[in-house]
Amino acid sequence: MRKLKLDELNRVSVEEFKEQDKLPVAIVLDSVRSMHNVGSIFRTGDGFAVEHICLCGITGQPPHREIEKTALGATQSVDWTYHNNATEAVDELRQLGYTIVAVEQAENSVMLNEYHPEPNQKYALIFGNEVNGVSEEVMAKIDTCLEIPQFGTKHSFNIVVSAGIVLWDFFAKLKL
């Protein structure tokens, strides 16, 4: 088996990315403190061609050296906005027709493998702070809560791992 060279990957340009069909998902980062996590979310969002990223609260914003280190230019391709708090972003996304979905461990959460997104619906996926998770104020505004099944001794995944798992699941269910 031969690895593909960079010029064989048929990558789209930033301009082509902005025009292509997107996964009907906006990512909301609710006070994510690590700039490396923010950059990795941009890179993951680019990989799955999400519509938008909302950076909220203490979440860092591009341009920032630490974000760019892991984003590898994805801050140029993925559209993003900043909001003073995540409830503001959630209210705006709801007005735009998004179903509001927290990714969190909570009472009555739905296991990711049991959730089936609707093909003609837009989703706002909320990922919370690395220590405190999605804020209570935002949890009060959600339509549903998704939980990633876990089987080890730890009780959480890194936010970037969680985003990758959930975005892959939505991509597979909506696009493949």
Secondary structure as GFF3:
##gff-version 3
##sequence-region A 1 176
A	DSSP	three_ten_helix	6	8	.	.	.	ID=ss1
A	DSSP	alpha_helix	14	19	.	.	.	ID=ss2
A	DSSP	beta_strand	23	30	.	.	.	ID=ss3
A	DSSP	alpha_helix	35	47	.	.	.	ID=ss4
A	DSSP	beta_strand	50	56	.	.	.	ID=ss5
A	DSSP	alpha_helix	65	71	.	.	.	ID=ss6
A	DSSP	alpha_helix	74	77	.	.	.	ID=ss7
A	DSSP	beta_strand	80	83	.	.	.	ID=ss8
A	DSSP	alpha_helix	86	95	.	.	.	ID=ss9
A	DSSP	beta_strand	98	103	.	.	.	ID=ss10
A	DSSP	beta_strand	110	111	.	.	.	ID=ss11
A	DSSP	three_ten_helix	112	114	.	.	.	ID=ss12
A	DSSP	beta_strand	122	128	.	.	.	ID=ss13
A	DSSP	alpha_helix	136	139	.	.	.	ID=ss14
A	DSSP	beta_strand	144	147	.	.	.	ID=ss15
A	DSSP	alpha_helix	159	175	.	.	.	ID=ss16
###
